[in-house]
């Protein structure tokens, strides 16, 4: 039996057939066929990424909302960050599962409108609640008074219509009439002078425009002439994506939500009650998020109900999440005229790549758009404009921001232009809503994720995994069957690694049953599933080190095949054993390292497979440096120095494993090479030299050990074959006298 290759071919053959069938039986899931074609590439093009660098990629590229950072279940202090990811007292899983709050839906807001005269009572009702920057508002009044028509541009539900009505009311334009939104630019003058109605003020909200039918300057000039004849005024509101030509719209800036909330509460309750309600922690949490003015107004009414004893404080606390869910449902329930399918694809892509490079998000959103269009109407070719998509307007629609930030890449840190939702909960809720609320989108989404999993960029593959983790939390059975299992049984290591990361992140979100899945896969006869389980153990096994090491010991026995009756000679699947050792390496360098070290020492002499696993894992851990610098301080050496200074047991365990690995003829050469690297690192850092000088005497308990180390220190070469470093002589002097 060849140690590595037969197992890999066996692992790909059986499961691969079933997974391809699962995917390609559905016409919209052609991505399965493409994945199958990619699996026929030569194996030389697909090598497993080592566990340490794969873990680094996962940390660097996972969404901040997931809180991979300082999560004890994923390595704790080795990574910096926020344990919960999302704010407002909710963990990510709570956000995914939803508010579970029964609250009335938003009714007709001030942004909604029909055609006809606006009653004076409506204007009188709105006026006390209207909040604005008076200086800016006065400048708008002056412009409207002079030009008779202005165009207010801004996102939906930012108070544009209320501002338009208040402008006309402040000018004394009465009566005020609203025009239907499907009025075209060419019909504008006709609707102003229809001869059936007379008004002094007109409001046209969300004027309908298209790329081939924009609002042009001649339309406004003609309207201005007509308005001058009638001594009337017109305010037009448009969205951020409106097609305008030779026109400079006035950007509408909504008032501060806190000011709006206070104004509404003061109108609904007394001054004392308003102060008490504003002091609630739930109110502060609500205002921390990006909320539309209609949501703020609804929250004020909800607080009034709380003050009257009609709802609980818990319902107040979950109102913010409820409004977010309501917004996301509106995005995907809207017809294609208001929010085109391409914009919906961008929203999904932004949820997957929240906080990632904007250009990458836009690129991959167009790919998703093509898959969604194929599901909606395969006969219709998706039309993607190459130019002309305004970044700012697109992000306004998504309630997102554009900013620059440093991104860790395989070529080092690079400053990139990024895009992120203003509310860090949006991505989690949006992905859950699309996966569970719109199952018709699943074929396209699965196809898209398959393409992402095969992408050459680590960030893309990591975000595919983080997206699937959210889907698994929301619906584990479907996500396992449609996505994770086909990846886990793939012939390609890059697909398997995405499965590893998906299960890891799903577990961090507290999706159910992930440890049980890994336990079962670790005992599977399918080498591909075993590979996935072994690698995932290294990432999440620190929370239960004894059980994890027991599973790894059981798994390692499957990779040692006796070739004679006595079992003295064995054929080893080197590839799988290497993965097992790398998982032990990650566990040793986790916050549970002390427990892992004790367990390794306790079982060190159990049998050869377990002995080899412990020594291989220890040597792999010894190769890791602080900040991954080539000559940085070894992490295990730093651990030894800290433990020795504190009188901890770990120092003795580390020294004992070093003696064992130097003594074992199967590992002696690799151990001496690694120790030589430590000597070269000590030549560049005094603290490393001091720590190594403290360790070396603990490695000498026999004459042969003294001879081995003294020979190393006398013959070790410097960097690139240079003469021995000067530190070698000083370390040689630190060795105890030969016995």
C-alpha positions as CSV (number, residue, x, y, z in Angstrom):
1,X,0.0,0.0,0.0
2,X,1.4,3.4,-1.0
3,X,1.3,5.6,2.1
4,X,-0.5,8.6,0.7
5,X,-2.1,8.3,-2.7
6,X,-4.4,5.2,-2.6
7,X,-6.3,6.6,0.4
8,X,-6.8,9.9,-1.4
9,X,-8.1,8.3,-4.6
10,X,-10.4,6.1,-2.6
11,X,-11.7,9.1,-0.7
12,X,-12.5,11.0,-3.9
13,X,-14.0,8.2,-6.0
14,X,-17.1,7.0,-4.1
15,X,-18.5,10.2,-2.4
16,X,-17.6,12.3,-5.4
17,X,-20.0,10.5,-7.7
18,X,-23.0,11.0,-5.3
19,X,-22.1,14.7,-4.6
20,X,-21.9,15.5,-8.3
21,X,-25.3,13.9,-8.8
22,X,-26.8,15.9,-6.0
23,X,-25.7,19.1,-7.6
24,X,-26.1,18.6,-11.3
25,X,-29.5,17.0,-11.2
26,X,-30.8,20.5,-10.8
27,X,-30.3,22.5,-14.0
28,X,-29.5,25.7,-12.1
29,X,-26.7,23.9,-10.2
30,X,-24.3,23.6,-13.1
31,X,-21.6,24.6,-10.7
32,X,-21.4,21.0,-9.6
33,X,-20.4,19.9,-13.1
34,X,-17.8,22.7,-13.1
35,X,-16.5,21.5,-9.8
36,X,-16.2,18.0,-11.1
37,X,-14.3,19.2,-14.1
38,X,-11.9,21.1,-11.8
39,X,-11.4,18.0,-9.8
40,X,-9.9,16.3,-12.8
41,X,-6.9,18.6,-12.8
42,X,-3.6,17.1,-11.9
43,X,-3.0,16.7,-8.1
44,X,0.2,18.7,-8.4
45,X,-2.0,21.8,-8.7
46,X,-3.9,21.1,-5.5
47,X,-1.9,20.7,-2.4
48,X,-3.2,20.9,1.2
49,X,-2.4,24.2,2.8
50,X,-0.6,23.7,6.2
51,X,-2.9,24.0,9.2
52,X,-1.0,27.0,10.7
53,X,-1.2,29.2,7.7
54,X,-4.8,28.1,7.0
55,X,-5.7,29.1,10.5
56,X,-4.1,32.5,10.0
57,X,-6.1,33.0,6.8
58,X,-9.3,32.1,8.7
59,X,-8.5,34.7,11.4
60,X,-7.4,37.4,8.9
61,X,-10.4,37.1,6.5
62,X,-13.4,36.1,8.7
63,X,-16.1,38.7,9.1
64,X,-15.8,40.9,12.2
65,X,-19.4,40.2,13.0
66,X,-18.6,36.6,13.8
67,X,-16.1,37.6,16.5
68,X,-13.5,34.9,15.5
69,X,-11.0,37.2,17.4
70,X,-10.6,36.5,21.1
71,X,-12.9,33.5,21.2
72,X,-11.7,30.9,23.6
73,X,-13.3,28.2,21.5
74,X,-10.9,29.1,18.6
75,X,-7.6,29.8,20.3
76,X,-8.4,32.7,22.7
77,X,-5.4,34.8,23.5
78,X,-3.5,33.9,20.3
79,X,-5.9,36.0,18.4
80,X,-7.1,39.5,19.2
81,X,-10.7,40.6,18.8
82,X,-14.2,40.7,20.2
83,X,-15.7,37.5,21.5
84,X,-19.2,38.2,20.5
85,X,-18.7,40.1,17.2
86,X,-22.1,41.9,17.2
87,X,-23.1,44.5,19.7
88,X,-26.2,45.3,21.7
89,X,-25.9,42.4,24.1
90,X,-26.6,39.8,21.5
91,X,-24.2,37.1,20.3
92,X,-24.1,36.3,16.6
93,X,-26.4,33.2,16.9
94,X,-29.1,35.3,18.5
95,X,-29.0,37.7,15.6
96,X,-29.2,34.9,13.0
97,X,-32.2,33.3,14.7
98,X,-34.0,36.6,14.8
99,X,-35.9,38.8,17.3
100,X,-38.8,36.4,17.8
101,X,-40.8,39.5,18.6
102,X,-44.4,40.0,17.7
103,X,-44.7,43.6,16.9
104,X,-47.0,45.5,14.5
105,X,-45.3,46.1,11.1
106,X,-44.6,49.5,10.0
107,X,-47.6,51.1,8.5
108,X,-47.8,53.8,5.8
109,X,-44.9,56.0,6.5
110,X,-44.3,59.6,5.6
111,X,-42.3,58.3,2.6
112,X,-45.4,56.5,1.2
113,X,-47.8,58.5,-0.9
114,X,-50.6,58.6,-3.4
115,X,-51.9,61.4,-5.6
116,X,-54.1,64.2,-4.5
117,X,-54.3,67.2,-2.2
118,X,-52.5,66.9,1.2
119,X,-55.0,67.8,4.0
120,X,-54.0,70.7,6.2
121,X,-54.6,68.5,9.2
122,X,-51.8,66.2,7.9
123,X,-49.4,69.1,7.7
124,X,-50.4,70.3,11.2
125,X,-49.8,66.8,12.5
126,X,-46.4,66.4,10.9
127,X,-45.0,69.9,11.9
128,X,-44.4,69.3,15.6
129,X,-42.4,66.1,14.9
130,X,-40.2,67.7,12.2
131,X,-36.6,68.0,13.1
132,X,-34.0,69.8,10.9
133,X,-30.9,71.9,10.8
134,X,-32.5,75.4,10.6
135,X,-29.6,77.0,8.8
136,X,-29.6,74.4,6.1
137,X,-33.3,74.4,5.9
138,X,-33.4,78.2,5.4
139,X,-30.9,77.8,2.5
140,X,-33.2,75.3,0.9
141,X,-36.1,77.7,1.4
142,X,-34.2,80.5,-0.3
143,X,-33.3,78.3,-3.3
144,X,-36.9,77.1,-3.7
145,X,-38.2,80.6,-3.4
146,X,-35.8,81.7,-6.2
147,X,-35.9,78.7,-8.5
148,X,-39.5,77.5,-7.8
149,X,-38.3,73.9,-8.2
150,X,-35.7,71.9,-6.5
151,X,-34.7,68.2,-6.5
152,X,-33.9,66.5,-3.2
153,X,-31.7,63.4,-3.5
154,X,-31.3,60.8,-0.8
155,X,-32.0,57.2,0.3
156,X,-35.5,56.1,1.1
157,X,-37.0,56.6,4.5
158,X,-34.7,59.6,5.4
159,X,-37.5,62.1,5.7
160,X,-37.3,63.6,2.2
161,X,-41.1,63.8,1.7
162,X,-41.7,65.3,5.1
163,X,-39.0,67.8,4.4
164,X,-40.6,68.6,1.0
165,X,-44.0,69.2,2.7
166,X,-42.5,71.4,5.4
167,X,-40.6,73.5,2.8
168,X,-43.8,74.2,1.0
169,X,-45.7,74.8,4.2
170,X,-43.0,77.2,5.4
171,X,-43.3,79.2,2.1
172,X,-47.1,79.4,2.6
173,X,-47.8,77.4,-0.5
174,X,-51.4,76.2,0.0
175,X,-53.0,74.0,-1.1
176,X,-50.3,71.3,-1.6
177,X,-50.8,68.6,-4.1
178,X,-48.9,65.3,-4.5
179,X,-48.2,63.9,-8.0
180,X,-48.1,60.2,-8.8
181,X,-44.6,58.7,-8.7
182,X,-44.9,57.1,-12.1
183,X,-45.0,60.6,-13.7
184,X,-42.3,60.6,-16.3
185,X,-39.9,63.6,-16.8
186,X,-41.6,64.3,-20.1
187,X,-45.1,64.4,-18.4
188,X,-44.0,66.7,-15.6
189,X,-45.4,70.0,-17.1
190,X,-48.6,68.2,-18.3
191,X,-49.3,67.1,-14.7
192,X,-48.7,70.6,-13.4
193,X,-51.1,72.2,-15.8
194,X,-53.8,69.5,-16.2
195,X,-56.5,72.2,-15.9
196,X,-58.5,70.1,-13.4
197,X,-56.7,71.0,-10.2
198,X,-55.0,74.2,-9.0
199,X,-52.4,74.2,-6.3
200,X,-49.6,76.5,-5.0
201,X,-47.4,73.7,-4.0
202,X,-46.5,70.3,-5.6
203,X,-44.6,67.3,-4.3
204,X,-43.4,64.5,-6.6
205,X,-41.7,61.8,-4.5
206,X,-39.4,59.2,-6.1
207,X,-39.8,60.4,-9.7
208,X,-39.5,57.5,-12.1
209,X,-36.4,57.7,-14.2
210,X,-34.4,55.3,-16.3
211,X,-31.1,55.4,-18.0
212,X,-32.8,56.0,-21.3
213,X,-35.4,58.3,-19.8
214,X,-33.5,60.6,-17.4
215,X,-34.6,63.8,-15.8
216,X,-33.0,66.6,-17.8
217,X,-32.5,70.3,-17.3
218,X,-35.1,71.2,-20.1
219,X,-37.7,69.4,-18.0
220,X,-37.0,71.6,-15.0
221,X,-36.9,74.8,-17.1
222,X,-40.3,74.0,-18.6
223,X,-41.7,73.2,-15.2
224,X,-40.3,76.4,-13.8
225,X,-42.0,78.5,-16.4
226,X,-45.3,76.8,-15.7
227,X,-44.9,77.3,-12.0
228,X,-44.1,80.9,-12.4
229,X,-47.3,81.5,-14.3
230,X,-49.3,79.8,-11.4
231,X,-47.1,81.4,-8.7
232,X,-46.5,77.9,-7.4
233,X,-43.6,75.7,-6.2
234,X,-42.5,72.1,-6.8
235,X,-40.2,69.8,-4.8
236,X,-39.1,66.6,-6.4
237,X,-37.5,63.8,-4.4
238,X,-35.3,61.1,-6.1
239,X,-33.4,58.1,-4.8
240,X,-29.6,57.7,-5.0
241,X,-29.8,55.7,-8.2
242,X,-32.0,58.2,-10.1
243,X,-30.9,59.0,-13.7
244,X,-30.2,62.8,-13.8
245,X,-28.7,64.7,-16.7
246,X,-27.3,68.2,-16.5
247,X,-29.0,68.6,-13.1
248,X,-27.4,69.1,-9.7
249,X,-29.7,67.6,-7.1
250,X,-29.6,68.8,-3.5
251,X,-28.3,66.1,-1.2
252,X,-30.7,65.6,1.7
253,X,-29.1,65.0,5.0
254,X,-31.5,63.4,7.5
255,X,-31.6,64.8,11.1
256,X,-29.9,63.0,14.0
257,X,-31.9,59.9,15.1
258,X,-31.4,60.8,18.7
259,X,-33.0,64.3,18.2
260,X,-35.9,62.7,16.3
261,X,-36.5,60.2,19.0
262,X,-36.5,62.9,21.7
263,X,-38.9,65.1,19.7
264,X,-41.3,62.2,19.2
265,X,-41.2,61.1,22.8
266,X,-41.8,64.7,24.0
267,X,-44.9,64.8,21.8
268,X,-46.1,61.4,23.0
269,X,-45.3,61.6,26.7
270,X,-44.4,64.2,29.3
271,X,-40.9,65.6,30.0
272,X,-40.3,63.4,33.0
273,X,-41.3,60.2,31.2
274,X,-39.2,61.2,28.1
275,X,-36.1,61.5,30.3
276,X,-36.7,58.2,32.0
277,X,-37.2,56.4,28.6
278,X,-34.2,57.9,27.0
279,X,-32.1,56.6,30.0
280,X,-33.0,53.0,29.2
281,X,-30.0,50.8,28.1
282,X,-32.1,49.5,25.3
283,X,-32.5,53.0,23.9
284,X,-28.8,53.6,23.9
285,X,-28.3,50.2,22.1
286,X,-31.0,51.1,19.6
287,X,-29.3,54.4,18.8
288,X,-25.9,52.7,18.3
289,X,-27.2,51.1,15.2
290,X,-28.0,52.7,11.8
291,X,-31.8,53.2,11.9
292,X,-34.1,55.0,9.4
293,X,-36.3,57.8,10.7
294,X,-39.5,55.7,10.2
295,X,-37.9,53.1,12.5
296,X,-37.1,55.8,15.1
297,X,-40.6,57.1,14.9
298,X,-42.0,53.5,15.4
299,X,-39.6,53.0,18.3
300,X,-40.9,56.1,20.0
301,X,-44.4,54.7,19.8
302,X,-43.1,51.4,21.1
303,X,-41.5,53.1,24.1
304,X,-44.8,54.9,24.7
305,X,-46.5,51.5,24.9
306,X,-43.7,50.3,27.3
307,X,-44.3,53.4,29.5
308,X,-48.0,52.5,29.5
309,X,-47.3,48.9,30.6
310,X,-48.4,47.4,27.3
311,X,-45.1,45.7,26.4
312,X,-42.1,44.3,28.3
313,X,-38.6,45.6,28.6
314,X,-37.4,42.6,26.7
315,X,-39.6,43.6,23.7
316,X,-38.1,47.1,23.8
317,X,-34.6,45.5,23.7
318,X,-35.4,43.4,20.6
319,X,-37.1,46.1,18.7
320,X,-33.9,47.2,17.0
321,X,-33.3,43.7,15.6
322,X,-37.0,43.5,14.6
323,X,-36.7,46.7,12.5
324,X,-33.6,45.3,10.8
325,X,-35.4,42.1,9.9
326,X,-38.3,44.2,8.5
327,X,-35.9,46.2,6.3
328,X,-34.2,43.1,4.9
329,X,-37.5,41.5,4.1
330,X,-38.6,44.6,2.3
331,X,-35.4,44.5,0.2
332,X,-36.2,41.1,-1.1
333,X,-40.0,41.4,-1.2
334,X,-39.8,44.6,-3.4
335,X,-40.5,44.1,-7.1
336,X,-37.8,44.3,-9.7
337,X,-38.7,47.8,-10.7
338,X,-37.9,49.3,-7.3
339,X,-34.9,47.0,-6.4
340,X,-33.6,45.2,-9.5
341,X,-32.3,41.7,-9.3
342,X,-28.7,42.9,-9.8
343,X,-29.0,45.1,-6.7
344,X,-30.4,42.2,-4.7
345,X,-27.4,40.1,-5.8
346,X,-25.2,42.9,-4.6
347,X,-26.9,42.9,-1.2
348,X,-26.3,39.2,-0.8
349,X,-22.6,39.5,-1.9
350,X,-22.1,42.4,0.5
351,X,-23.5,40.2,3.3
352,X,-20.9,37.5,2.4
353,X,-18.0,40.0,2.0
354,X,-19.1,42.5,4.6
355,X,-16.0,44.6,5.5
356,X,-14.1,43.2,2.4
357,X,-12.8,45.0,-0.6
358,X,-15.5,46.7,-2.6
359,X,-14.2,45.8,-6.0
360,X,-14.1,42.1,-5.0
361,X,-17.7,42.3,-3.7
362,X,-18.9,44.0,-6.8
363,X,-17.1,41.5,-9.1
364,X,-18.6,38.5,-7.3
365,X,-22.0,40.0,-7.0
366,X,-22.3,40.2,-10.8
367,X,-21.4,36.5,-10.9
368,X,-24.3,35.8,-8.4
369,X,-26.6,38.0,-10.5
370,X,-26.0,35.8,-13.5
371,X,-26.9,32.7,-11.5
372,X,-30.0,34.3,-10.0
373,X,-31.1,35.4,-13.5
374,X,-30.7,31.9,-14.8
375,X,-33.0,30.7,-12.0
376,X,-35.6,33.5,-12.7
377,X,-35.5,33.2,-16.5
378,X,-32.9,31.1,-18.2
379,X,-33.9,32.5,-21.6
380,X,-32.9,36.0,-20.5
381,X,-29.3,36.9,-20.7
382,X,-28.2,39.0,-17.7
383,X,-27.2,42.5,-18.6
384,X,-24.3,43.9,-16.6
385,X,-23.3,47.4,-17.4
386,X,-19.5,47.5,-17.5
387,X,-19.3,51.2,-16.5
388,X,-21.7,53.7,-14.9
389,X,-22.4,52.0,-11.5
390,X,-21.9,54.8,-8.9
391,X,-20.3,53.3,-5.8
392,X,-21.8,55.9,-3.4
393,X,-25.3,55.5,-4.7
394,X,-25.1,51.7,-4.6
395,X,-23.9,51.8,-1.0
396,X,-26.6,54.2,0.0
397,X,-29.2,51.8,-1.2
398,X,-27.5,49.0,0.9
399,X,-27.2,51.3,3.9
400,X,-23.5,50.7,3.8
401,X,-20.3,52.7,4.0
402,X,-17.1,53.0,1.9
403,X,-13.7,53.3,3.7
404,X,-10.1,52.4,3.4
405,X,-8.4,49.9,5.7
406,X,-5.3,47.6,5.7
407,X,-6.0,44.1,4.6
408,X,-3.6,41.1,5.3
409,X,-2.8,39.3,2.1
410,X,-0.3,36.6,1.1
411,X,1.9,39.4,-0.1
412,X,1.8,41.3,3.1
413,X,-0.5,44.1,4.4
414,X,-2.2,46.2,1.6
415,X,-4.5,49.2,2.0
416,X,-7.8,48.5,0.2
417,X,-11.1,50.3,-0.4
418,X,-13.7,48.4,1.5
419,X,-17.5,48.3,1.9
420,X,-19.4,47.4,5.0
421,X,-23.0,47.6,6.3
422,X,-23.5,50.5,8.7
423,X,-25.1,47.9,11.1
424,X,-22.9,44.9,11.7
425,X,-25.9,42.7,12.2
426,X,-27.2,43.0,8.6
427,X,-25.0,40.4,7.1
428,X,-26.1,37.6,9.5
429,X,-29.8,38.4,9.3
430,X,-29.7,38.9,5.5
431,X,-28.0,35.5,4.8
432,X,-30.5,33.8,7.1
433,X,-33.4,35.5,5.4
434,X,-32.3,34.6,1.9
435,X,-31.6,31.0,2.8
436,X,-34.7,30.2,4.8
437,X,-37.2,32.8,3.5
438,X,-36.4,32.5,-0.2
439,X,-35.7,28.8,-1.0
440,X,-36.1,29.4,-4.8
441,X,-32.7,31.3,-4.5
442,X,-30.9,28.3,-3.2
443,X,-29.8,26.7,-6.5
444,X,-28.1,30.0,-7.6
445,X,-26.6,30.5,-4.1
446,X,-25.2,27.0,-4.0
447,X,-23.8,27.4,-7.4
448,X,-22.2,30.7,-6.5
449,X,-20.7,29.3,-3.2
450,X,-19.2,26.4,-5.2
451,X,-17.4,28.9,-7.4
452,X,-16.2,30.8,-4.4
453,X,-14.8,27.7,-2.8
454,X,-12.6,27.1,-5.9
455,X,-11.3,30.6,-6.1
456,X,-7.6,31.2,-5.9
457,X,-7.9,34.0,-3.3
458,X,-7.9,33.0,0.4
459,X,-10.2,35.8,1.3
460,X,-12.8,34.6,-1.2
461,X,-12.6,31.0,0.1
462,X,-12.8,32.1,3.7
463,X,-15.9,34.2,3.1
464,X,-17.5,31.3,1.3
465,X,-17.0,29.3,4.5
466,X,-18.3,32.1,6.8
467,X,-21.4,32.4,4.6
468,X,-22.0,28.7,4.8
469,X,-21.5,28.8,8.6
470,X,-24.4,31.2,8.9
471,X,-26.6,29.0,6.6
472,X,-25.7,26.0,8.7
473,X,-26.8,27.8,11.9
474,X,-30.1,28.6,10.3
475,X,-30.7,25.2,8.6
476,X,-28.0,22.6,9.3
477,X,-29.6,19.6,7.5
478,X,-30.0,21.4,4.1
479,X,-26.6,23.1,4.4
480,X,-24.8,19.9,5.1
481,X,-26.5,18.1,2.2
482,X,-26.3,20.8,-0.4
483,X,-22.9,22.4,0.4
484,X,-20.7,21.1,3.2
485,X,-20.8,17.3,2.5
486,X,-20.0,17.7,-1.2
487,X,-17.0,19.9,-0.2
488,X,-15.9,17.5,2.5
489,X,-15.9,14.5,0.1
490,X,-14.3,16.4,-2.7
491,X,-11.1,15.2,-4.3
492,X,-9.7,18.7,-4.0
493,X,-8.0,19.8,-0.8
494,X,-9.1,23.4,-1.3
495,X,-12.8,22.3,-1.2
496,X,-12.2,20.2,1.8
497,X,-10.5,23.1,3.6
498,X,-13.5,25.3,3.0
499,X,-15.6,22.5,4.5
500,X,-13.3,22.6,7.6
501,X,-13.6,26.3,7.9
502,X,-17.4,26.2,7.5
503,X,-17.8,23.7,10.3
504,X,-15.4,25.6,12.5
505,X,-17.2,28.9,12.1
506,X,-20.6,27.2,12.4
507,X,-19.4,25.8,15.7
508,X,-18.2,29.2,16.9
509,X,-21.7,30.5,16.1
510,X,-22.9,27.7,18.3
511,X,-24.6,25.8,15.5
512,X,-25.8,22.4,16.8
513,X,-24.1,19.0,16.6
514,X,-20.8,20.0,14.9
515,X,-18.6,18.1,17.4
516,X,-20.8,15.0,16.8
517,X,-20.4,15.4,13.1
518,X,-16.6,15.6,13.5
519,X,-16.5,12.6,15.8
520,X,-18.4,10.5,13.3
521,X,-16.3,11.6,10.4
522,X,-13.1,11.0,12.3
523,X,-14.1,7.3,12.5
524,X,-15.3,7.2,8.9
525,X,-13.9,4.8,6.3
526,X,-13.8,7.7,3.9
527,X,-10.3,9.3,4.1
528,X,-11.7,12.7,2.8
529,X,-14.2,13.0,5.7
530,X,-11.5,11.9,8.1
531,X,-9.2,14.6,6.7
532,X,-11.8,17.3,7.3
533,X,-12.5,16.1,10.8
534,X,-8.8,16.0,11.7
535,X,-8.2,19.5,10.5
536,X,-11.3,20.9,12.2
537,X,-10.2,19.3,15.5
538,X,-7.1,21.4,15.4
539,X,-9.2,24.5,15.2
540,X,-11.9,23.9,17.8
541,X,-10.6,21.0,19.8
542,X,-9.0,23.2,22.5
543,X,-12.4,23.4,24.3
544,X,-12.3,19.7,25.0
545,X,-8.7,18.7,24.7
546,X,-8.9,15.2,26.2
547,X,-11.8,14.1,23.9
548,X,-10.1,15.6,20.9
549,X,-6.7,13.9,21.6
550,X,-8.5,10.6,22.1
551,X,-10.2,11.0,18.7
552,X,-6.9,11.9,17.1
553,X,-5.2,8.9,18.7
554,X,-7.9,6.7,17.4
555,X,-7.6,8.2,13.9
556,X,-3.8,7.8,13.8
557,X,-4.1,4.0,14.2
558,X,-6.1,3.9,10.9
559,X,-3.0,5.3,9.1
560,X,-0.5,2.7,10.3
561,X,-0.9,-0.5,8.3
562,X,1.2,-3.6,9.5
563,X,3.1,-5.3,6.7
564,X,4.2,-8.3,8.7
565,X,2.5,-10.6,11.3
566,X,4.6,-9.2,14.2
567,X,3.6,-5.6,13.3
568,X,7.2,-4.5,13.5
569,X,7.1,-3.0,10.1
570,X,4.2,-0.7,9.1
571,X,3.2,1.3,6.0
572,X,2.3,4.8,7.0
573,X,-0.1,7.2,5.2
574,X,2.3,10.1,5.5
575,X,-0.1,12.7,4.2
576,X,-2.8,11.9,6.7
577,X,-0.4,11.5,9.6
578,X,1.0,14.9,8.7
579,X,-2.5,16.4,9.0
580,X,-2.9,14.7,12.4
581,X,0.4,16.1,13.6
582,X,-0.6,19.6,12.5
583,X,-3.8,19.4,14.5
584,X,-1.7,18.4,17.5
585,X,0.5,21.4,16.8
586,X,-2.5,23.8,16.8
587,X,-3.7,22.3,20.1
588,X,-0.3,22.7,21.7
589,X,-0.2,26.3,20.8
590,X,-3.8,27.0,22.0
591,X,-4.9,28.2,25.4
592,X,-5.4,24.6,26.3
593,X,-1.7,23.9,25.5
594,X,-0.8,22.9,29.1
595,X,-3.6,20.2,29.2
596,X,-2.6,19.0,25.8
597,X,1.0,18.7,26.8
598,X,0.1,16.7,30.0
599,X,-2.0,14.4,27.9
600,X,0.7,13.9,25.3
601,X,3.2,13.0,28.0
602,X,0.8,10.7,29.8
603,X,0.2,8.7,26.6
604,X,3.7,9.1,25.0
605,X,4.7,5.4,25.3
606,X,1.3,3.9,24.6
607,X,2.3,2.6,21.2
608,X,4.3,3.6,18.1
609,X,1.5,5.5,16.3
610,X,0.6,7.6,19.4
611,X,4.3,8.1,20.1
612,X,5.0,9.3,16.6
613,X,1.9,11.6,16.6
614,X,3.1,13.3,19.8
615,X,6.6,13.9,18.5
616,X,5.5,15.0,15.0
617,X,3.0,17.4,16.5
618,X,5.6,18.8,19.0
619,X,8.2,19.3,16.3
620,X,5.6,21.1,14.1
621,X,4.8,23.4,17.0
622,X,8.5,24.1,17.6
623,X,8.7,25.5,14.0
624,X,6.3,28.3,14.8
625,X,7.6,31.8,15.5
626,X,6.2,35.0,16.9
627,X,4.3,36.9,14.2
628,X,5.6,34.2,11.8
629,X,8.8,36.1,11.4
630,X,11.6,33.8,9.9
631,X,14.0,34.5,12.7
632,X,11.3,35.4,15.3
633,X,11.3,33.9,18.8
634,X,10.0,30.3,18.8
635,X,6.6,30.1,20.5
636,X,7.4,26.9,22.3
637,X,10.7,28.3,23.6
638,X,8.8,31.4,24.8
639,X,6.3,29.1,26.5
640,X,9.1,27.1,28.1
641,X,10.8,30.3,29.5
642,X,7.5,31.6,30.9
643,X,6.7,28.3,32.6
644,X,10.2,27.8,34.0
645,X,10.1,31.3,35.5
646,X,6.7,30.6,37.1
647,X,7.7,27.1,38.2
648,X,5.0,25.5,36.0
649,X,4.9,21.9,34.9
650,X,4.9,22.8,31.2
651,X,8.7,23.5,31.3
652,X,9.4,19.9,32.3
653,X,7.0,18.5,29.7
654,X,8.6,20.6,26.9
655,X,12.1,19.5,27.9
656,X,11.0,15.8,28.1
657,X,9.5,16.0,24.6
658,X,12.7,17.6,23.3
659,X,14.7,14.7,24.7
660,X,12.3,12.2,23.2
661,X,12.3,13.7,19.8
662,X,16.1,14.0,19.7
663,X,16.5,10.4,20.9
664,X,14.0,8.9,18.4
665,X,16.0,7.9,15.3
666,X,13.0,8.6,13.1
667,X,13.0,12.2,14.2
668,X,16.5,13.0,15.3
669,X,17.6,14.7,12.1
670,X,14.5,16.9,11.9
671,X,14.8,17.8,15.6
672,X,18.5,18.8,15.2
673,X,17.6,20.9,12.2
674,X,14.9,22.7,14.2
675,X,17.2,23.2,17.2
676,X,19.8,24.7,14.8
677,X,17.1,27.1,13.6
678,X,16.5,28.1,17.2
679,X,20.3,28.8,17.6
680,X,20.2,31.0,14.6
681,X,17.2,32.8,15.9
682,X,19.0,33.3,19.2
683,X,21.8,35.0,17.3
684,X,19.4,37.8,16.5
685,X,17.5,38.2,19.8
686,X,19.0,38.3,23.3
687,X,15.7,37.2,25.0
688,X,15.7,34.1,22.7
689,X,19.3,33.4,23.6
690,X,18.5,33.6,27.3
691,X,15.5,31.3,27.0
692,X,17.5,28.8,24.9
693,X,20.4,28.9,27.4
694,X,17.9,28.0,30.1
695,X,16.5,25.1,28.1
696,X,19.6,23.4,26.8
697,X,20.8,22.1,30.3
698,X,17.4,20.5,30.8
699,X,18.0,18.5,27.6
700,X,21.2,16.9,29.0
701,X,20.7,13.9,31.3
702,X,23.1,11.4,29.7
703,X,26.5,11.5,28.1
704,X,25.0,10.7,24.6
705,X,22.6,13.7,25.0
706,X,25.6,15.9,25.9
707,X,27.6,14.7,23.0
708,X,24.7,15.2,20.5
709,X,24.0,18.8,21.6
710,X,27.7,19.8,21.9
711,X,28.3,18.5,18.4
712,X,25.4,20.5,17.1
713,X,26.6,23.7,18.8
714,X,30.2,23.2,17.5
715,X,29.1,22.5,13.9
716,X,25.9,24.6,13.4
717,X,26.2,26.9,10.4
718,X,25.0,30.5,10.2
719,X,22.4,31.7,7.8
720,X,22.9,30.7,4.1
721,X,25.9,28.5,5.1
722,X,27.8,31.2,6.9
723,X,30.3,30.4,9.6
724,X,28.9,29.3,13.0
725,X,27.1,32.2,14.7
726,X,28.8,33.7,17.8
727,X,25.9,32.7,20.0
728,X,26.7,29.0,19.5
729,X,29.9,29.3,21.6
730,X,28.0,31.0,24.4
731,X,25.3,28.4,24.4
732,X,27.9,25.6,24.3
733,X,29.3,27.1,27.5
734,X,25.9,26.9,29.1
735,X,25.8,23.1,28.7
736,X,26.5,21.2,32.0
737,X,29.9,19.5,32.3
738,X,30.0,16.2,30.4
739,X,29.4,13.2,32.6
